Amino acid sequence: MWKIVLLSIIQCLFLSGGQVFLKLAMNRIDRFRWTGAFLREQLANGWLLASGVSMIAATFLWMYILKHFDLSIAYPLTSIGYLFGMLAGVFIFHETVPVTRWIGLLLVVGGICLIVKQ
């Protein structure tokens, strides 16, 4: 059981990292435009490249997880990503997270613990 937990944590780190990199890439954009020049400019955006690489790694790891573990356990474990997203919001983007969201996150983590415990 611990193997799927570890793999899910790594997969969620890649997926959450991809979202963080995407947010950093979008923060560099002044205004979104559907022009060739804009698209070429984004190809030079290192955060966007990092986002793509991270999400591809998450996808391949997810494919491995799906191949070797039950979906009824694997899919709920993706909720671990909510924890990483909240922590990234606080520590990277300096967002203020209200207590109600932290309580909600604790409930989600508690649910994950119930799913993993057999």
Secondary structure, DSSP 4 states (H G I P E B T S, - for coil): -HHHHHHHHHHHHHHHHHHHHHHHHHHT-SS---SHHHHHHHHT-HHHHHHHHHHHHHHHHHHHHHHHS-HHHHHHHTTHHHHHHHHHHHHTS-----HHHHHHHHHHHHHHHHHH--
